[in-house]
Amino acid sequence: MGVGMMVWKTPPSPAIESLAVAALAVAAFLVIAWLGGSTKRAIQVVGFGVGMLVMNRFGMLGWITGGLWVVVWGLISLIG
């Protein structure tokens, strides 16, 4: 809720967008680590989500890059 209000009430700028993504990542990490009980899994899920948000923001998210991102994070989760 707070991240949405921050983005909605302020003019668009790269600093605000970066701050919103960082705040969302911290909140998601805390919730996932608390619910799942594993900080390693929380880092993996948050890293995947932040990567998808950044690729979408810069217009790089497509079938190929999204699929490759899923494969990369799948391999990272297998190794970790």
C-alpha positions in Angstrom: 0.0 0.0 0.0 2.8 2.4 0.9 4.7 1.7 -2.3 1.6 2.4 -4.4 0.9 5.6 -2.6 4.5 6.7 -3.0 4.4 6.1 -6.8 0.9 7.6 -7.2 1.5 10.8 -5.3 4.9 11.7 -6.6 5.9 12.8 -10.2 7.6 10.0 -12.2 11.4 10.0 -12.0 14.1 7.4 -12.0 14.9 8.0 -8.3 11.3 7.4 -7.2 11.0 4.3 -9.4 14.2 2.9 -7.9 13.0 3.7 -4.4 9.7 2.0 -5.1 11.3 -1.1 -6.5 13.7 -1.3 -3.5 10.9 -0.8 -1.0 8.8 -3.5 -2.7 11.8 -5.8 -2.7 12.4 -5.3 1.0 8.7 -5.8 1.9 8.5 -8.9 -0.3 11.7 -10.4 1.2 10.4 -9.9 4.7 7.0 -11.5 4.0 8.5 -14.4 2.0 11.2 -15.1 4.6 8.6 -14.9 7.4 6.0 -17.2 5.7 8.5 -19.6 4.2 11.0 -19.6 7.0 14.0 -19.5 4.5 15.9 -16.4 3.7 17.7 -18.2 0.8 14.3 -18.9 -0.9 13.2 -15.3 -0.2 16.3 -14.0 -1.9 15.7 -16.2 -4.9 12.1 -15.1 -5.3 12.7 -11.4 -4.7 15.7 -11.5 -7.1 13.5 -13.0 -9.8 10.6 -10.5 -9.2 12.9 -7.5 -9.2 14.6 -8.7 -12.4 11.2 -9.0 -14.1 10.2 -5.5 -12.9 13.4 -4.0 -14.2 13.2 -5.7 -17.6 9.6 -4.6 -17.9 10.5 -1.0 -17.0 13.2 -0.8 -19.7 11.1 -2.6 -22.3 13.3 -5.7 -22.5 10.7 -8.1 -21.2 9.6 -10.4 -24.0 9.1 -14.1 -24.5 12.8 -14.8 -25.1 14.2 -12.7 -22.3 11.5 -13.7 -19.8 12.1 -17.4 -20.6 15.8 -17.0 -20.3 15.3 -15.2 -16.9 13.2 -18.1 -15.7 15.9 -20.6 -16.8 18.7 -18.5 -15.1 16.8 -18.3 -11.8 15.9 -21.9 -12.0 19.6 -22.9 -12.3 20.5 -20.5 -9.5 17.8 -22.1 -7.3 19.2 -25.6 -8.2 22.7 -24.6 -7.3 21.7 -22.8 -4.1 
